[in-house]
Amino acid sequence: MNKIFGENGILYRGINRIVDLIVLNVIFVLTCLPVITIGSACVSMYQLTIKMIKNEESYIVQSYVKGIKDNFKKSTIFWGCLLILLIVLSVDFFIVCSFAKPIRQILLTLLISVFLILMMVVSYVFPLMAKFENSLKNTLKNAFIISMSKIAHTVVIVGINVLPVIMFFCVEKMRIYIINYYVILGFSLSAYINSYFLRDVFKKVFDIEV
């Protein structure tokens, strides 16, 4: 029984982990409100979730705030560029939707393909920044190579990141539940699950234990 209900039991550790993820998610959401901080917030969150899967995390709030300060410049530059790209893709999408059917289908397929490739690369950029000291150029290069060479892992990670967003826009009845999920736990839980896949990818690519 102690293995389940004791201080070091599965249930106790599971509840502690969920509480940690809720705390991390709430401060992540709050620090994303200024918008400009989203990049550094993502890096800081991944720094913690990567440590969490190895049970190496310390104080959640203090570590998270430190991570934002340490990674602000490089991550904000990348986030600014990414935001511009997403806005351009969104505007293009609405423009293309007004075109006639044959051209519309071709251009929509092209836009969706560009968006998916972008998401594949982005899914590795913030974790790479969280784990390795490198230039932004090399980080982007590594993210592209890894996303293409480890396609099975990439599909799973992108699915975890993007599927709820797709459901939000496609299933109207699910919207309120998805919003509540992300406000309470969604972002940190996604990063936490992704960290297990990222650990496997980084170990294979860089031959190091993450």
C-alpha positions as CSV (number, residue, x, y, z in Angstrom):
1,M,0.0,0.0,0.0
2,N,2.9,2.3,0.7
3,K,4.0,2.0,-2.9
4,I,0.7,3.6,-3.9
5,F,-0.5,5.8,-1.0
6,G,2.8,6.5,0.8
7,E,4.9,9.6,0.7
8,N,7.0,8.1,-2.2
9,G,4.0,6.2,-3.6
10,I,2.7,6.5,-7.2
11,L,-0.4,8.4,-6.2
12,Y,1.4,10.9,-4.0
13,R,4.0,11.6,-6.7
14,G,1.4,11.7,-9.4
15,I,-0.6,14.4,-7.5
16,N,2.5,16.4,-6.8
17,R,3.5,16.3,-10.5
18,I,0.0,17.5,-11.6
19,V,0.1,20.3,-9.1
20,D,3.6,21.3,-10.3
21,L,2.3,21.3,-13.9
22,I,-0.7,23.4,-13.0
23,V,1.5,26.0,-11.2
24,L,3.8,26.0,-14.2
25,N,0.9,26.4,-16.6
26,V,-0.7,29.3,-14.7
27,I,2.6,31.3,-14.6
28,F,3.2,30.5,-18.2
29,V,-0.2,31.9,-19.2
30,L,0.3,35.0,-17.1
31,T,3.8,35.7,-18.5
32,C,2.5,35.2,-22.1
33,L,-0.1,38.0,-21.7
34,P,2.3,40.8,-22.8
35,V,2.7,38.7,-26.1
36,I,6.4,39.8,-26.5
37,T,7.4,37.4,-23.7
38,I,5.9,34.3,-25.3
39,G,9.2,33.2,-26.8
40,S,11.1,33.3,-23.6
41,A,8.2,31.8,-21.7
42,C,8.2,28.8,-24.0
43,V,11.9,28.2,-23.5
44,S,11.7,28.6,-19.8
45,M,8.8,26.2,-19.6
46,Y,10.7,23.5,-21.6
47,Q,13.7,24.0,-19.3
48,L,11.5,23.0,-16.4
49,T,9.6,20.1,-18.1
50,I,12.9,18.6,-19.4
51,K,14.1,18.6,-15.8
52,M,10.8,17.3,-14.5
53,I,11.0,14.1,-16.5
54,K,14.2,13.4,-14.7
55,N,12.9,14.6,-11.3
56,E,15.6,17.3,-11.2
57,E,13.4,20.4,-11.0
58,S,13.7,22.7,-8.0
59,Y,11.4,25.7,-7.1
60,I,9.0,26.1,-10.1
61,V,8.3,29.8,-9.9
62,Q,11.9,30.9,-9.2
63,S,13.4,28.6,-11.8
64,Y,10.8,29.8,-14.4
65,V,11.4,33.5,-13.8
66,K,15.2,32.9,-14.1
67,G,14.7,31.0,-17.3
68,I,12.7,33.9,-18.8
69,K,15.5,36.4,-17.9
70,D,18.3,34.2,-19.2
71,N,16.7,33.4,-22.6
72,F,14.8,36.7,-23.3
73,K,16.9,38.2,-26.1
74,K,17.4,35.3,-28.5
75,S,14.0,33.7,-27.9
76,T,12.2,37.1,-28.4
77,I,14.0,37.7,-31.7
78,F,12.8,34.3,-33.0
79,W,9.3,34.7,-31.6
80,G,9.0,38.1,-33.3
81,C,9.9,36.6,-36.7
82,L,7.6,33.7,-36.1
83,L,4.7,35.9,-35.2
84,I,5.2,37.9,-38.4
85,L,5.2,34.7,-40.4
86,L,2.0,33.4,-38.8
87,I,0.3,36.7,-39.4
88,V,1.3,36.6,-43.1
89,L,0.1,33.0,-43.4
90,S,-3.2,33.9,-41.8
91,V,-3.8,36.9,-44.1
92,D,-2.9,34.7,-47.1
93,F,-5.3,32.1,-46.0
94,F,-8.3,34.4,-45.8
95,I,-7.3,35.9,-49.2
96,V,-7.0,32.5,-50.8
97,C,-10.4,31.4,-49.5
98,S,-12.0,34.1,-51.7
99,F,-10.4,32.6,-54.9
100,A,-12.2,30.4,-57.4
101,K,-12.2,26.7,-56.6
102,P,-9.3,25.2,-58.7
103,I,-6.8,27.8,-57.7
104,R,-8.1,28.0,-54.1
105,Q,-7.5,24.3,-53.6
106,I,-3.9,24.4,-54.9
107,L,-3.0,27.5,-52.9
108,L,-4.7,26.2,-49.7
109,T,-2.7,23.0,-50.0
110,L,0.5,25.0,-50.4
111,L,-0.3,27.2,-47.4
112,I,-1.2,24.2,-45.2
113,S,2.1,22.5,-46.2
114,V,4.1,25.6,-45.4
115,F,2.3,25.9,-42.0
116,L,3.0,22.3,-41.1
117,I,6.7,22.5,-42.0
118,L,6.9,25.7,-40.0
119,M,5.2,23.9,-37.0
120,M,7.6,20.9,-37.4
121,V,10.6,23.2,-37.1
122,V,9.2,25.4,-34.3
123,S,8.4,22.3,-32.3
124,Y,12.1,21.8,-31.8
125,V,13.4,25.4,-31.7
126,F,12.2,26.3,-28.2
127,P,13.3,22.9,-26.7
128,L,16.8,23.3,-28.4
129,M,17.1,26.8,-26.9
130,A,16.1,25.4,-23.5
131,K,18.7,22.6,-23.6
132,F,21.7,23.9,-25.6
133,E,23.7,27.2,-25.9
134,N,23.9,28.0,-29.6
135,S,23.4,30.8,-32.1
136,L,19.9,31.4,-33.4
137,K,21.1,30.4,-36.9
138,N,22.5,27.1,-35.8
139,T,19.4,26.4,-33.6
140,L,17.1,26.9,-36.6
141,K,19.4,24.7,-38.7
142,N,19.4,21.9,-36.2
143,A,15.6,22.2,-35.6
144,F,15.0,21.8,-39.4
145,I,17.4,18.8,-39.7
146,I,16.0,17.0,-36.6
147,S,12.4,17.7,-37.7
148,M,13.0,16.0,-41.0
149,S,15.3,13.2,-39.9
150,K,13.1,12.1,-36.9
151,I,9.8,12.3,-38.7
152,A,8.0,9.8,-36.5
153,H,8.8,11.8,-33.3
154,T,8.0,15.0,-35.1
155,V,4.6,13.9,-36.2
156,V,3.7,13.0,-32.6
157,I,5.1,16.3,-31.2
158,V,3.4,18.4,-33.8
159,G,0.1,16.5,-33.2
160,I,0.3,17.2,-29.5
161,N,0.9,20.9,-30.2
162,V,-1.5,21.5,-33.0
163,L,-4.4,19.0,-32.7
164,P,-6.2,20.9,-29.9
165,V,-5.9,24.1,-31.8
166,I,-7.5,22.5,-34.9
167,M,-10.3,21.1,-32.7
168,F,-10.9,24.5,-31.3
169,F,-11.6,26.0,-34.7
170,C,-13.4,23.0,-36.2
171,V,-15.5,21.8,-33.2
172,E,-17.5,24.7,-31.8
173,K,-18.9,22.7,-28.9
174,M,-15.4,21.9,-27.7
175,R,-14.1,25.5,-27.6
176,I,-14.9,26.3,-24.0
177,Y,-13.5,23.0,-22.7
178,I,-10.3,23.5,-24.7
179,I,-9.9,27.1,-23.4
180,N,-10.3,25.9,-19.8
181,Y,-7.9,23.0,-20.4
182,Y,-5.2,25.3,-21.6
183,V,-5.7,27.9,-19.0
184,I,-5.4,25.3,-16.2
185,L,-3.0,22.6,-17.5
186,G,-2.8,22.3,-21.3
187,F,0.5,24.2,-22.2
188,S,2.6,22.6,-19.5
189,L,1.2,19.1,-19.9
190,S,1.9,19.3,-23.7
191,A,5.5,20.4,-23.0
192,Y,5.9,17.7,-20.3
193,I,4.7,14.9,-22.7
194,N,6.8,16.3,-25.5
195,S,9.8,16.3,-23.3
196,Y,9.8,12.5,-23.2
197,F,9.9,12.3,-27.0
198,L,12.5,15.1,-27.1
199,R,14.7,13.2,-24.6
200,D,14.8,10.3,-27.0
201,V,15.4,12.5,-30.0
202,F,18.3,14.4,-28.4
203,K,19.9,11.2,-27.2
204,K,19.9,9.7,-30.7
205,V,21.0,12.9,-32.5
206,F,23.5,14.4,-30.0
207,D,24.4,11.1,-28.2
208,I,23.8,12.7,-24.8
209,E,21.5,12.0,-21.9
210,V,18.9,14.8,-21.7
